[in-house]
Amino acid sequence: MKKYFKYFKYFLLFLLILPSEVFAVNISYYNQGLKFFNDKNYNEAKYYFEKDIVFNTKNEKYYLYLSKISAINKDSIQQKIYLDTILVLNPKNEEALYLKILLNIDEGDFKKAQESNLIFAKVCKELCSKKNDLSKMIIIDKK
């Protein structure tokens, strides 16, 4: 019985240490991705953000950076997938809504742009100054 208790202690210790190790790696991947993104090395940034998603699949900020990288690479299909993922996780993410509206305008889908703009107008806090610009773009481009 003592033998099993000894192994059980080691097992508990392992369980206590493991999450902190995983979290430390997770922060490291995110920071590396952010560093590469700020240095405009988007392929490396994408690699680290995707690696980070493995540890935290529900964190919006990783998907937001990946959508920005997709926009830079002019991959609108992938950008749309990332933005949709963000909006499933948090329908009130105003930056994702803003980027989705711009993407809808670029694709010529003004109906979706208007629908998203109504939601954006209700939830905006930091990007409210862009609300009027979006409305003008939707009206001007629709003519």
N, C-alpha and C positions, 0 to 999 in steps of 0.2 A: 504494500500500500504506500509506503514511504517513497518507493521508487516512482510510482505514478504521480504522486504529489510533486516530486522534484521536477518531473517533466512538465507537469501542469503549470508550475511557476514560470518555467522558461517559455512556455506557450503564451501565457498571459503577458509576459514581458515583451515578447515578439509582437503581440497584438497592440500593445501600447506604443511601441516604437514605430511600427509600420506606417500608421496614418501620418505621422509627422514627417517621415521620410518621403512618402508619396507627395505630401503637400509641398515639401521643400523642392522636389523635382518639378512639381507643377508651377510654382512661382518662377523657377528658373526658366522653364520653357516660355512662359508668358513674357518675362523680362527680355529674354533673348529675341523673341518675335517682335516685341516693341522696339528694341534697339535696331534690329534690321529694318523694320518698317520706317523708323525715323531716318535711317541712313539711306533710304530708298532702294534697299536690296530686297525687293518684294518676293522673289522666289524663296530666299532663306526665311523671310518673315512668315510666309505661308506655311513652310515646312514646320516651323516651331509652333505656330498657332494651331495647326492641325494636330500636332503631337499633344498639345495641351488639351484639346477637346476630348481626347481619350480619357483624361482624368476628370473632366468636368463638362459633361455634354450639355448642361443647361445654363452655361454662362454666356450671356448675350454679347459681351464685349469681344469675345474671340470671333464670333460670327460677323460682327460689325466690321472688324478689321479685315476679315476674309472677303467680305462684300466690297470693301474699298479696294482691296487688291484686285478683285475680279473686275471692278470698274476701270481701274488703271490698265489692266490687261485687255480691256474691251471684250470681256466675256459676260455679256448681259444675261445669258441663261444661268450661269453659276451665281452671278450677283443676285438674281431674282430668287434663287433657291436659298441663299444665305439670308436675304432680307425676309423671306417668308418664314424661315426658321425663327428668326428673331421675333417676328410679330406673333408667332404661335406661342413663344415663351413669354412675351410681354407685349400685348397689343397696344400698349401706350408708350412704347419706346419712340420718342419723337424724332430722333435722328434717323432711325430705320424708316419711319413713316415718310420723313422728308426725302430720303434717298429713293424710296419706292415711288413717290410721286414724280420725282425727276426721271426715274427710269420709265414710268408709264408715259410721261410726256415725250421722251425720246422715242419710245416705241409707237407713239401716236394713239395710245389708248386713253383718250381724254375722259371717258366715262369713269374708268377706274381711278384716274388721277383726281377727278372731282370727288368721288366717294372717299378716297383716302384723305383728301384735303379737308373734308368735313370733320373727319376723325381728328386729323392733325390740329385743326382750329380749336377743338375741345380740350386737347391734352397738352398743347404746347406750353412750355414754361420758359425754356432757354432760347428756343429758336423761333419765337413768336414774330420777331422782326421779319422773318422770311415768309410769313403767311401771305402778306399782300403781294409779294413778288410771285409766289406760286399762283395765286389767283389770276394775276395779270398774264402769266405764261399760259395758263390753261385757256383763258378767254382769247388771247391774241393768236395762239397756235390753232385754236379751233376754227377760226374764220377761214 
